[in-house]
Amino acid sequence: MTAASEHAAPDRERAETYLRLLAETELRRAIAMPEYKPPRERRPARMIALLAHSRRMRRRRARLRQVASQQAASRSQAVSQRLPTGQPGAQATPLPPLLRRAAESLESARALAAGPTASMRRTAARTGRRLGARMRSATWPLGQPVRRKSRHRSHQPPPAESCLTRLATVAGVIAALGFISAQTEEDIVGGLRLALAARSRIDARDLLRYRRFRGQPMRRRAGRTAASASLRAIPVGAVAEGEVNGHRVRFSLGVLLVDQGSAILTARARLDLGLTRDREPSRADAMIEALNEITASDDLGNSYRGSFSGGGGDHRWDIWFHLSPPPPAAARWLDVVLPGAPAVRVRLDVAPRDLQVTSEPVTTSAADRFLDAQTIKLLRSGRLHRPRAAALDDEPVLFWLASQLLAAGVVTADSASLRRLAAAAARLGEDLPSQLSGIQADELPADWVGLLAAADRGDGPDGMVAIAVALPEVDGARCVIGELFSEADGASLHVHCAGWPEPHRHGLLHIDRFWWSARDDLGGWYDSDDGSGSYRNGHADLDLRFRPAISPRARTLDIILTGITTQVTVTVPLDWQEAL
Amino acid sequence: MIPTWWAAFAPADTSLRCGDSTHRLRWTDGALHAVDHPDAEGELVLAALGGDATPCLDLVIAWGRRSDDLTVLAVGPRSADDKVTIPAEILGWATAVSGAPPGSRGPGNPQARAVSIGGTISGHQPAARKRTYAFRPGKARRLASYGLASYRGRLRPRPAVGSGLVHGWTGFAPGGLAHLLGGGETQEAQAELVRLLALGSAFQFRLSAAVAHAWSADGEQAARADRARPALTAALTGRLAPAAAQWLDIDLGEVQASIHDGDGWGELELSKTGGTGRLHARMPVRWLASVWAPGLAVVDQHLVVSVVDAAWPTARVLALRSPGSDPVELSIRQDKGHWSVTAR
């Protein structure tokens, strides 16, 4: 998979010039569009809101008046008691001791009542939440028709928004491929955004909302957070039966990731039918509430409360349980109490797994890898994603993007990835746009053909491998692989990363600087799709999905992380443990 | 002798609320002046020491800081028909970020908004000049650096990413909610720029000219111009295209411009393929400052390529009648905002 273009130095000036000229073109297009006038709030909704507000304010005023009149009455009473006619201060003398005694007895009563009251308060709050959740779930189906109806009246973005989308998409890809810096991308896209807002072509309120949440345009934080060298992973690989809201939940604990300032226990939960029967909000509330009550204690007598992050759907939840502070180095084990389950002992003194890890330089260009990833996705889905309402010049998104990258000099006409894209288009019977019509189609790589042939495989093993291995640094990012879950139709891998840039997303387009793939000992190749993840301050928790399902005959799996310059491979024996 | 870049510009005035009174800002001789602040330097020193900067001086300082900011060319007008009118919401945000005194500007004050976008071009020099303070890039930058720590620290939560992609998926990440992003210098710079653009069309063109001059061969940023070549190429293309379209009646997208580094005014070539004309131009960056910004780009069917001599409201220019022809010298004059040829 190499071509002459793949090793060429990126022409940054050409790429930046192309983007800035594209911004000019988009601005010109937008200026030709009508000015955007934000829709007014509907009159009935406004009237109802105003009435409700005035009623609320009336009630508050009445309450304030009542309190004020009560205070005034009590004050005047106190004054009349303290200062009887002719004997100033006669009854004031015995009052302080009386008051003191009353305050003391009040204090002791409060202390006595504090414990039970607090627990009563907590119980009441919990009951209230549960009742609220039940009420929401009861009323939720009633709101369905209204919601369905209101969907038709959804907000329509200003037409010029598509100009910004086009530029942001191309700039995001070119920046992710290292042809321009994140700062330049911000300058270009932010410049057009402000230029459009200053000409009333986009909603100025959107610009401000964008600023409020982002502070400034999207900036990936690659390499900003130093990848921690002390990050270590401890395999757990235990299963526990728990209970949430009276329903059975099965927890499968993966690994414990310990860093300098934090510890994360990864797990997966499978919900029984009772909890997942209805698609209603209380299910999520109950799970979140229960997962936030997970506690742990160690052999040194320390106890831990933490917070939960992650999420799930109807049947399965992925859980990252954050313990803070992390267990001390001297601790040998940790007992973790999951909702409705007996304590699960996590050994902290187990030796790290001795897995083979290799690191080598990357031989293909980031641009080719990006286009290849998109082409594989196209082949797997078997259909081209077309843009909404002429947002991307009416071309299928991938073809449009490839044309833009070619025009920007990011790929050349003889790039291997473009030839493979042409082959994929031919396989799907699609015509390439005129800008790409001169590209000669190449053969599809054998790996891709194998992947497509195995796409419908449904015989993947059911189980989990607690891998728990820290990879060497790859282009400023350090990753710890947690556990690999395999199911009949695919597999997923939990990875925790430091120094990890937040990926760009433009519609269905997912732009990453790193690629994950895998190869088994039988030669089968696996590609990872977007999966999901959460990102925070350069740290990321990824849940990668591998397709197709892992071959049941495979004995080892090479998991491969490819960055811009370096590629790391770890070989994992597939000793499946019972999971869910 | 090459005339100064501002020689073909008329002075421009605007007024704004400054404290309890209405003050004037005047642009003349390539700089912005706070006319009603006789001791501007003293006020600036006080402000630098922690005192309050007045809206007038705040804008004068912002003008100096943005006089070499290429974002001005990305956001500012492309032609006289391209109206840049800052919406009230954005101006309010910019005023808040810049820390200008409340009530002096912004959407909460309709009068302030009215004057803020109503910059006027005055047709005469002031009879008796007061002592004024003008801010030029590179000079007073050392004088005043205004911290905006109170705004830098105001950070907002951001929702967790990614978990909502899968249908039926509930994401929960309290850690993610703590992910805060700061505004930083980019936000302050853009807020300043917004406030300057809100001064009105006349000031927008003058600020664009100041930036183009700073990045031209005889400007302060000339040594760094190579790094800014993509931005300057786009700025030139975006402004030459409307002028060329007016001159030759060609499509705006059919203009391809690049930066001319050598002596002379550059070169122009019109190629025709299938009945469509495409203009290839190489022009110096100073064309933006001395020709385009004062509104000289197209005068009586001629494309002006350089200014030989100017003293507003008259100028002598080199202009092309058609692509490929030799430039001719024209004498032109501005009357009621419109340039016309007075002698060939």
Contacts between the chains, C-beta under 8 A, distances in Angstrom:
chain1	res1	chain2	res2	distance
A	13	B	229	6.5
A	13	B	230	6.1
A	16	B	230	4.0
A	17	B	229	7.3
A	17	B	230	4.0
A	17	B	233	5.5
A	17	B	234	7.1
A	19	B	230	7.7
A	20	B	74	7.8
A	20	B	230	5.0
A	20	B	231	5.8
A	20	B	233	7.0
A	20	B	234	3.5
A	21	B	233	7.2
A	21	B	234	5.3
A	21	B	237	6.1
A	23	B	74	7.0
A	23	B	234	6.6
A	24	B	234	5.2
A	24	B	237	5.8
A	24	B	238	4.2
A	24	B	241	7.8
A	25	B	253	6.7
A	27	B	78	7.5
A	27	B	238	7.2
A	28	B	78	8.0
A	28	B	238	7.8
A	28	B	241	7.6
A	28	B	252	5.7
A	28	B	253	7.4
A	31	B	82	6.5
A	186	B	186	6.9
A	187	B	70	7.9
A	187	B	71	6.9
A	187	B	74	7.5
A	187	B	231	8.0
A	188	B	74	7.7
A	190	B	71	8.0
A	190	B	186	7.3
A	190	B	190	7.2
A	191	B	71	5.6
A	191	B	74	3.3
A	191	B	75	5.9
A	192	B	74	7.3
A	194	B	71	7.7
A	194	B	74	7.8
A	194	B	75	5.0
A	194	B	190	6.3
A	194	B	193	7.7
A	194	B	194	7.4
A	195	B	74	6.3
A	195	B	75	4.6
A	195	B	84	8.0
A	197	B	87	6.7
A	197	B	90	5.8
A	198	B	75	6.0
A	198	B	84	4.9
A	198	B	85	7.2
A	198	B	86	5.5
A	198	B	87	7.5
A	198	B	90	7.1
A	198	B	194	7.6
A	198	B	197	6.4
A	199	B	82	7.5
A	199	B	83	7.1
A	199	B	84	6.1
A	199	B	85	7.5
A	200	B	85	7.0
A	200	B	87	6.0
A	204	B	87	4.1
A	204	B	88	8.0
A	204	B	89	4.3
A	204	B	90	5.1
A	205	B	89	5.9
A	207	B	90	6.5
A	208	B	89	5.9
A	208	B	90	7.0
A	208	B	93	5.3
A	211	B	93	7.0
A	211	B	183	7.6
A	211	B	187	6.8
A	212	B	156	5.3
A	213	B	156	5.7
A	213	B	157	7.9
A	213	B	158	5.4
A	213	B	159	7.9
A	213	B	181	7.9
A	214	B	158	7.2
A	214	B	181	5.7
A	215	B	155	6.9
A	215	B	156	7.2
A	215	B	180	8.0
A	215	B	181	4.0
A	215	B	182	5.1
A	215	B	183	4.6
A	215	B	184	6.8
A	215	B	187	6.5
A	216	B	181	7.1
A	216	B	182	7.9
A	216	B	183	6.2
A	216	B	184	6.0
A	216	B	186	4.7
A	216	B	187	5.4
A	217	B	186	7.9
A	219	B	181	7.7
A	279	B	168	6.7
A	284	B	170	4.1
A	284	B	172	7.9
A	287	B	170	7.7
A	288	B	170	7.7
A	288	B	172	5.2
A	307	B	174	5.2
A	307	B	175	7.0
A	308	B	172	6.8
A	308	B	174	7.8
A	309	B	160	7.7
A	309	B	172	6.3
A	309	B	173	4.0
A	309	B	174	6.4
A	309	B	175	5.3
A	309	B	176	6.8
A	310	B	163	8.0
A	310	B	171	7.6
A	310	B	172	6.7
A	310	B	173	7.3
A	311	B	163	4.6
A	311	B	169	5.8
A	311	B	170	5.0
A	311	B	171	3.7
A	311	B	172	5.4
A	311	B	173	7.6
A	312	B	169	6.8
A	312	B	170	6.2
A	313	B	166	6.5
A	313	B	167	7.7
A	313	B	168	4.2
A	313	B	169	4.8
A	313	B	170	7.1
A	314	B	168	5.4
A	322	B	175	6.6
A	502	B	161	6.6
A	530	B	165	7.0
A	532	B	162	4.8
A	532	B	163	5.5
A	532	B	165	5.8
A	532	B	166	6.3
A	532	B	169	7.2
A	532	B	171	7.7
A	533	B	161	7.4
A	533	B	162	4.8
A	534	B	160	5.3
A	534	B	161	6.5
A	534	B	162	6.1
A	534	B	163	6.4
A	534	B	171	7.3
A	534	B	173	4.7
A	534	B	175	7.3
A	534	B	176	5.2
A	535	B	161	5.3
A	535	B	162	7.1
A	535	B	176	7.2
A	535	B	179	7.3
A	536	B	173	7.5
A	536	B	175	5.1
A	536	B	176	5.5
A	536	B	178	7.1
A	536	B	179	4.8
A	537	B	179	6.2
